[in-house]
Amino acid sequence: MKNIEIILKKNIKKFGFISVEKFFNVVLYHDELGYYNNNKIIGKSGDFITAPEISQTFGEILSNSLLLNYSKIKKNKLVSLVELGPGRGFLTRDILRTLKKLNIDFFKKIDAIYFLEKSKSFFRYLKELDLSPSIIDDIGKVSENFNIIIANEFFDALPVNQYIFRKNKWYEIVICLDKNEKFKFSIAKNPTKINFCFPNNPPDGYIFEYSGYMINLLADICKKISSFGGIFILIDYARNKKSKQGTIESLKQHRKVDLFFDLGNCDISYKPDFDLIKKISVNNNCKVFGPFTQSFFLQSYGINERINLLIKNNPKQKNELLLQKLRLIGDNYMGKIFKVLIITDTKYNYEFI
Ligand SMILES: C[S@@+](CC[C@H](N)C(=O)[O-])C[C@H]1O[C@@H](n2cnc3c(N)ncnc32)[C@H](O)[C@@H]1O
């Protein structure tokens, strides 16, 4: 038996069960055996590939949406750029390159770069970018400036708890052991005490997913934005509102596998609930734009024109560039299922789409 299973089973035997969030916390973040201590997690040879890893245009187009709001952003003396879960940091790299090229005053205003990153295996890449970032483990360490915060596929990587709605009550779903000592999901006997995050009037059997960590982090970000000004652009897989099912899934080398398979060596993620993110942002005095589909957002800010220009300058790469675009905006790729949400302070009249 692999050590990570021994650790989890010991915990379960002690308490009879373990919460879904705690289970996947160990699986993802354990100091030695956790998934994020693996080296090959992103990229073609890893378990998944992300938009900034597919194409430089992702960061470039995101920058366009910021550049169009520069007349408001420039009213602030100093600006920090913060990326949550940057992985190899390609998104921040592409944004800074674009701002430098298209608006040097905007670029010069950025006086600090922060990466909130948990996985030590990415630190090397982040340092190699030559941006002198502060790599932080707590959003509280971000300076009290106007903050531009970006997060691509960050919230979907956070471990969450699951709750099921049955006969007008919410019950936590937990993980325990069957008689053969195999992991299994089970439903807590007593109902859960709910808070404002839980959906109102869901259908029977609906599974709701969230974590206290995610709520607190988002609330802290919104408080910073509403106090010091800022823009937070969040791009993520979105939960399908019509589905009652839980969304946690496990990927190994780009393929879906059983949630308990090869623990510590598979990527575990879920699909965040954008209604919940909006609710928390508005409760914390922020304004919200969207969600927009990734396809609509990228096309509105010029991905077609940008790709055409790149093709004109690199005709031999035409097929490659068109394939990159298709992967970012195609309905059967990332275009529809990924959503973009923008959270801002209420002081300035920003315009997003
Ligand atoms: C799916 S990857 C996305 C990477 C990058 N944003 C991109 O688009 O290529 C998720 C990232 O979030 C980081 N991460 C996961 N949980 C985290 C946490 N609790 N705190 C900070 N970073 C975390 C991972 O290490 C990884 O860099």
The ligand as a Tripos MOL2 file, in Angstrom:
@<TRIPOS>MOLECULE
LIG
   27    29     1     0     0
SMALL
NO_CHARGES

@<TRIPOS>ATOM
      1 C1         -4.5090   24.0400  -12.6060 C.3       1 LIG1
      2 S1         -3.0640   24.7810  -12.0980 S.3       1 LIG1
      3 C2         -3.1460   26.2990  -12.9920 C.3       1 LIG1
      4 C3         -1.8060   26.9260  -13.2150 C.3       1 LIG1
      5 C4         -1.7890   28.2570  -13.9690 C.3       1 LIG1
      6 N1         -2.7100   29.2090  -13.4200 N.3       1 LIG1
      7 C5         -2.0720   28.0710  -15.4290 C.2       1 LIG1
      8 O1         -3.1040   28.5400  -15.9040 O.co2     1 LIG1
      9 O2         -1.2460   27.4430  -16.1050 O.co2     1 LIG1
     10 C6         -3.4640   25.2200  -10.4310 C.3       1 LIG1
     11 C7         -2.3980   26.0410   -9.7520 C.3       1 LIG1
     12 O3         -2.8510   26.4090   -8.4550 O.3       1 LIG1
     13 C8         -1.8350   26.1000   -7.5000 C.3       1 LIG1
     14 N2         -2.5000   25.8630   -6.2300 N.ar      1 LIG1
     15 C9         -3.3530   24.8550   -5.9140 C.ar      1 LIG1
     16 N3         -3.7980   25.0020   -4.6520 N.ar      1 LIG1
     17 C10        -3.2400   26.1430   -4.1830 C.ar      1 LIG1
     18 C11        -3.3270   26.8370   -2.9370 C.ar      1 LIG1
     19 N4         -4.0850   26.3850   -1.9300 N.pl3     1 LIG1
     20 N5         -2.6130   27.9700   -2.7940 N.ar      1 LIG1
     21 C12        -1.8440   28.4460   -3.8030 C.ar      1 LIG1
     22 N6         -1.7000   27.8200   -5.0040 N.ar      1 LIG1
     23 C13        -2.4070   26.6860   -5.1770 C.ar      1 LIG1
     24 C14        -1.1390   24.8930   -8.0920 C.3       1 LIG1
     25 O4          0.1210   24.6620   -7.5390 O.3       1 LIG1
     26 C15        -1.0860   25.2940   -9.5590 C.3       1 LIG1
     27 O5         -0.0390   26.1800   -9.7990 O.3       1 LIG1
@<TRIPOS>BOND
     1     1     2 1
     2     2     3 1
     3     2    10 1
     4     3     4 1
     5     4     5 1
     6     5     6 1
     7     5     7 1
     8     7     8 2
     9     7     9 1
    10    10    11 1
    11    11    12 1
    12    11    26 1
    13    12    13 1
    14    13    14 1
    15    13    24 1
    16    14    15 ar
    17    14    23 ar
    18    15    16 ar
    19    16    17 ar
    20    17    18 ar
    21    17    23 ar
    22    18    19 1
    23    18    20 ar
    24    20    21 ar
    25    21    22 ar
    26    22    23 ar
    27    24    25 1
    28    24    26 1
    29    26    27 1
@<TRIPOS>SUBSTRUCTURE
     1 LIG1         1 GROUP 0 **** ****
